[in-house]
Amino acid sequence: MLRQKYQLANYNWILMLAVLAESILGVVFINSADSTYTVRQVAGLIPGIALLLILSVVNYNYLSGFTTLLYAVNILMLIVVKIAGVSVGGARRWINLGFTRIQPSEFSKIILIMFVAVYIQEHEEDFNNWKVLARLALLLAIPLLLVVSEPDLSTTIDIVFILLALIFVGGLDAKIIRNFLLVMVPVSVLFIWYIQTPGQILLKDYQVTRIMTFINPSEYSSTTAYQQDNSVMAIGSGRLYGKGLNNNTISDVSSVTVTDTGLVSEQQTDFIFSVVGEETGFIGSSIVVALLLIIVIECLKTAYRARNISGRLIAVGMAALIGFQSFINIGVATEILPNTGLPLPFLSYGLTSLWSCMIGIGMVLNIGLQRQY
C-alpha cells in the first residue's frame, strides 16, 4: 500500500502554492503583530511543510486503515489534557511537551474527519439506518464532550459544522435533515432563552456574555464588544492599500499610542485579520481571502475526482475545515459573529493548528494523485 506510482502531472501545484503563500503571509503578519512569536512560527512551519510533502506521497488508503487507532489515541490525548494539561486563561487545552505545547483538539479535527469518512464508506449501503447513525453519534459525542469540557465551545462548534458537512455529503437522507432542522430551530430559541436565566448550567459565564454581546452589542459596547469594535476600526483604517507592514497602530496593543487602552488583544492569533486589514488594506485582505478560497475550491475539486468515498469525504472535510474556520475567524474580526477563539488557517500563530492543517492538505494532495481522471 505504501509503494504507489504517481504521475507528477497530477500533483496539485495550485493547492500546494496557495498553502505555502498563505503560510508565508502568516509569518509576515505574525511578525508584525508580535515579533516574539516569529521564530517559533518559522520553526513550526518547516516541519509542517515536511509533513505535508511526506503525506502527499503516502497512500491515504493506507492511513485510513489506522482510523480506529487514531480515534483511540485522540481520546487518550483529550483525557490527558483533562488530567495534566496546561491551563491558560481558565481553560485547560494544552499538553506541555517541554520544547513546545500541543493542543489535541486541533488534531481532533483531522482525526475525526478521517474517522467519519471511513465509517461512512464502511456503511455505504445502510448509512441512513438509525442504528448506524446512532452509533456514529455516540462515537463522536465522546471526543466532542471532552473538547467542550476543557472548556472550548468554539472548537466544538467548529468540529460539529465540519462533521455535519461530511455526513451531508456522505448521503444523509433529506427527510432526516428536514426533521433535524424542525427540531433544532425551536431548540435554539429555547437555548438562547435558557442561558439568560439565573443559575443556568450549560455554559460558562464568559460564553454567555459572548453570545449576548453578539445579540445585543449596544449593551456591551464598553466591555466585551470593545475588542471587536476596535478590530473593525483597525481593518477600516487600512482603507484600500493599508498603512504598510509594522504600522498596526490600532491593532497592536504594545504600541505606545494605545498601551493604556489595549485596543485589540491576541492579534497574532484570533484577531490576525485586524492586522492584515490595517497594514495591507482592502487589497491585502482580498489576497488573503482569495488564497483561502483557492484552497477550499481545490479541495472540493479533489473531492469531485476522488477514487472512493473516503477520499472524497476527507477532501470535503478539509474544504469544510478551511472554509468554516476562515469564515468564523474573519466574521469575529469584522463583528458579524460572536467573539470566539478560532485561528485563521495557515495565518494565525499556533503550531498545532498549522500542523493539523498541513497534515490534512497533505492527504488531499495524495487523494488528488490517485484521481479518477
Secondary structure, 3 states (H helix, E strand, C coil): CCCCCCCHHHCCHHHHHHHHHHHHHHHHHHHHHCHHHHHHHHHHHHHHHHHHHHHHCCCHHHHHCCHHHHHHHHHHHHHHHHHHCEEECCEEEEEECCCCEECHHHHHHHHHHHHHHHHHHHCCCCCCCHHHHHHHHHHHHHHHHHHHCCCCHHHHHHHHHHHHHHHHHCCCCHHHHHHHHHHHHHHHHHHHHHCCCCCCCCCCHHHHHHHHHHHCHHHHCCCCCHHHHHHHHHHHHCCCCCCCCCCCCCCCCCCCCCCCCCCCCCCCCCCHHHHHHHHHHHHHHHHHHHHHHHHHHHHHHHHHHCCCHHHHHHHHHHHHHHHHHHHHHHHHHCCCCCCCCCCCCCCCCCHHHHHHHHHHHHHHHHHHHCCCC
